[in-house]
Amino acid sequence: MGVPLMNIQAQYAPLRAELDAAIGGVLDSGRFILGPNVSGLEDEVGARLGRPAVGVANGTDALVIGLQALGAGPGDEVITTAYTFYATAEAIARVGATPVFCEIDPVTYCLDPEAAAAAVTDKTVGLLPVHIFGHPADLPALRALADSKGLWMIEDAAQAFGATIGGQEIGTSGDLATISFFPTKNFPGIGDGGMVVCAHDDLAEKVRRLRFHGSKDKVVFEEVGYNSRLDDLQAAAIRVFFPHLDDWNAARRQAAAWYAESGLGEHMVLPGVGADCEHIYHLFMARHPERDAIRAALSEQQISAAVYYGIPMHLQPVFAHLGYSEGSLPVTEECAASGLALPMHPNLTREETETVTAAVATALA
């Protein structure tokens, strides 16, 4: 009934037999922690990106461990975006560093490189851009900024695996990139899971130690780490899904095109796409100043829609001590106040996009 925001059951249904067999294989093996499916998935993701990949328990741990692996800590500043999920800024604070929130590009909703450059101080150690909603951040400009200032860069790729900029896949420009396999992500698992993609083997080895209590062998402990391991059941499921990822991303792009063809852009600001970028539409974030009224009207028609990051990070109570106030980041705040995620998933049909567009038009009539 209606049009759901996401439909993970429909996405997985054709793969159910293969998924059951993969999970059954793990149960039969009795190897649940850092088993062969974890190493297999690490090899497969690493081969695609040309970099070593390390599985961890979830996407938040990937950020925290990545930050620690690069040495971020008390007294350091990390430049990031306020228009993202809390985990990005939370991870910076968790290691004792200070998040410095910068303005976003109004087209892509990603970190604005010029704003980031203006925020660099002698305390800045790194950049943490987010490929938000499936759109790649401006990696060439941000990488150039990091290199010119002697900074590292972590790509938060939780929402955009497979997106590209200048023909280059995200996750291959930063010193580290982090992935989340949360079930509703475009690269999903069937529970919590994450991964850290590293620029070189030495960094990957440090991440491996940190995910396992700071130890290589359970005997010698070199640093304070975490118990953060991707389990083999999750890895087995993710390996079933991985070969279908590009087709799923293509289906998302087709659904976005159907929204445009249906005339939705006559009523709402459609998600923008930067020059030479390939968006994968993890979320389809359209904007309108009467966002809440549209959402309520859609709900009456059994069409799901959701507000994401309606209170941007610089205005969250936990960061009040940093001194931001309303008006500090006007583009971010406007997007947060007007953005509405409309139904988007690989099984969305043309008819459903037309239904959503008609309902939006009626709501604004």
N, C-alpha and C positions, 0 to 999 in steps of 0.2 A: 504494500500500500504506500502511496505517496512516492517521494524521491528521497532516498537516504543521503546523508552527507558523504558517507563512505560505505562500502559494501565488501568487507573482507571475506565473508563467507562465499560470495559469488566468485571472488578472485581465486580462492583456494579450491573450489569445488572440482574443477577438472583435474586437479592434481591430488585428489584425496587418496587414491590407491597408492600412488608413489610416496606420498607423505606417510601413510600408515606403514608402508614397508620400511621406510627409512627409520622411523621411530622404533618399529619392532626390531630392526637390526641393532639399534643401540641397547634396547632392553635385553636382547639375546647375548650381546657382548659383555654386558655388565660393566662397561667402561663409560663412566658418566662425567668425569672431570678431566679436562684437557686430553680428551681421547682423539682417535683418528679423524673424526669429523671436524674437530676444531682445527687441527693442523691442515686438513684438507681444504677447509674454507679459507684459512689464512693463505695457503698457497694459491688458491684460485683468485682471491681478491688481489693478492700481491702481484700475480702474473698480469692481471688486467691493468693495474696502475703502474707496474714496473717498479714497485717499492715493497719493502717488507711490511707485513701486516700482522698485528697482534690482537687476538680476541680477548675481550674483557667482559665484565658482568653486565654493563649497560652503558648507554651513551654518556651519562653524567660522569661515571667513573673514567671513561675515556678522556674526558676533558680534564678532570682533576689529575689523573696520572700523567697526561701529556704535559700539563703545566709544571708539575713537579719534576718530570724528566728534563725539562728545559731550564729548571732552576728558579722558577718564579717563586717569590716569597715575600715576607714582610718588607715594607719600604719600596716595593716595586709597583709600577703602574702598568696596566695592560689596557690598551685602547680597544674598544668594542662597540657594538650597537646596543641601543636600548630597546629596539623593536625586535624582540626575540623571546623565546621561552626562558624562564628564570634560570635554568640549569647553566646557561652560558656564563652569566654574571656570578651565579652562586659558586661555580667552580673556581673562578678567580679569587673570590673572597675566601673560599675554603682553604686555599694554600697560603692565605695571609696577605695576598696582594690586593691592590685597589683597582676596581674597574673604572675606567674613564669612558663615559658614554659620549658618543659623537653622533652627529646628524647622519641621516640616511639620504640616499638618492631617491627623489620622488617618483621615478619611473620603475626602478628595480626593487626598491625597499631595502637595499643592501647598504652597508657601510660606505659613506661618501669618502673617497680617498683624500680630497682636499680638506675636509673637516678633520680627518685623522691626522694629516700632516700638521695642521695647525695646533693639534692637541699634544704633540710630542714635547716632552720636557726631559730634563736630565735624569728623571726617575723612570722614564718609559723603558721597558725591556722588550715589549712585544706587541703584536697586533693579533686580534682574534676576530676576524670577520666571520659572518654567518651567511651561508648560502640559503637565504630565507625563502620559504614557500616553494622551493624548487628552482629559484633563479640564482645563477652564479654571481658571486661578488666580483668586483673589478680586480681580478687577481693580477693582471700585468701591472696596473698602477700601484696596487698595494704591495706587491713583491718589490717593485722598484723603490718604493718608500722605505720598506724594511731594510733593503740592502744599503740604501744611501745613509741610513741612520744607525746601522749596526744592530738592528732589531731582528728577533725571530718572528715567525708567523705561524699560527695554528689556524687551519681551516675547519670551522664547524660545519661538517657536511651531513649532518643528521637528516636534513630534509631534501637532499638534492643529488643523491648518488646517480651518476650518469649524465648530469648536466655538463655542458661544455661552454668555454669562452675562447674564441679564436681557434676553435677546433681542438683545444686541449681540455681533457677531462678534469673536472675538479678533483681535488685530493692529491694532485701532483705538483702543486706550486709551493705549498707550505713546508716548513720544517716538519710539521706534523699535520695530519688531518684526522678528524674523529667522526665515527659513524655510529648511528643508533639503529638497532634492528627492532625497535618498538613496533608492535603489530600493525599500526596504522601508517607507518612510514612507507615511502615508495619502494624501499628495499627492506622488506619486513621479515620478522621472525614470528614465532607464536608465543612470545613472552618477552621478558627483558633480555637484552644482549647488546654488545657494543664492540667496537674495534678501533684501534689506533694504527694509522698508516704512517710510516716513518720515512724520512728522506734518506736514511742510511742505516746500515746494520748495527753500528754502535748504539745509536739511539733506540733502535728496536730491542736490543739486548737489555738496555736499562728499563724499558717499558715492561719487558717480560719479568724482570726481577721485581719491579714495583707491584705488578699484578699478583705476585705470589710472596707477599710478606717481605719483600726486599731480599729474596734468596734465590739462588740458582738450584739448590739441591736439598732444601729443608734442613740443612745442617749448619751452614754458615750464613749468617744474616748480615748483609752489608749496609742496609739502610732501613728506615721505617717505611714500610710499604702498605699494601692492602691485600685483603682476601677478595680478589675481583677476577674471577675466571669465567669465561664463556663456557657453558656446559655443553656436553656432546649432544644432548637431545635438541637443544636450540640450533646448534651448528648443523645437525643433520637436516632439520627442517629448512634452514636458510639455504643450504646447498640444493635442495629441491627447487626452491624459488629462484635462485640466482640465474639459471639459464633463461628465465622468462622475463627478467628485469627490463631488458631493452624493449621487448614487445609491450610490456605494461607501460613504460614511459611513453612509447609511441602512441598508445591508446589514450593516455592522458592529454598529449598534445592534440590529438584528433578531437577529443571532447572540448578542449579549449577553442579550437577552430569552429566547432559547431556552435558554441556560445556566441562567438563573434558573428557567424553567419545568421544566427537567429535574431540579431538586432539588439542584443543585450547592451551593447555599447551606446545605444540611443538613450538608455536609462541610467546606467551606472558607468563609472570609470573602470575599464577592464584592466587586468594585470598587464603592465608594460613589459617589454622585452628589450634589453639593451643591445647595442650594436654588436654584431658577430657573436651573439649568445644563443644558446639553446636551452630553453626553459623546460622543465619536466613536470611542472604543476603538481607538486606534492599537495598543495592546497590551491584552490582557485579563489584568490582574494580580490574581490571587486569592491568598489568604494562608492559611498553616497552619503551626503550629510544627514539624510533621514534613515540611516542604517537600522536603527532599532525598530522603527515602524515597519520597514520592509521585512525584517526578521519575524516580527509578530504576524504580519500578513501571510508570509510563507508558511509559518507554523500552522495557521488555520487551514491551509491547503495541504497539510501533511508533507510539506517540503522542508527538509532539515537544512539549517544554516547555523553558523556559529561565529562568535566573536573570538578572535585570537589576539592576545596581547593588548587588550583594551586599556590596561594600565601599563604603560611602558616602564621599563626597568628603572629609569632615573626618577620616577615618581612613586616607586614602591616603598612602603614604610621601612623595609629592611635597609634601604640605602639613603634614608633621610639625612643621615649624618654627613653625607657627601656634599650637601648644600645645593642640590638642584631644586628648581621650582617650576611651576607651570609657566610655560613660555620659554624655558631654557632650550628646548629642541622643538621648534614649531612644526617642522615637516613631520618628524616622528609623531608628535602629538596629534596632528591632523589625520595621519594615516591610522593611528590607533583609535581615533574617535569615529572614523568613517568606514573602516575596513570590515567586510563581511565575507566569510568563507562560504561559498555556494557548493552544492554537490559536485564532487570530483573523485573519480576512481576509474580504473581501467575498464570497468564494465558499464560505464555510463553510456546511454544511447542518445542518438540525435533527438529522438522524440522527448526524452527526459530533459535535455537542455532547452528544447522549445517550450516545454511545460514550465520550467523554471522562469524563462524569460517572460512568458505570458503572465505568470503570477506576479513578477516584479512590476511589469507594466500596469497591471490592474491595481497594485498596491499604491502606485504613484499617480494614478489617474485622478 
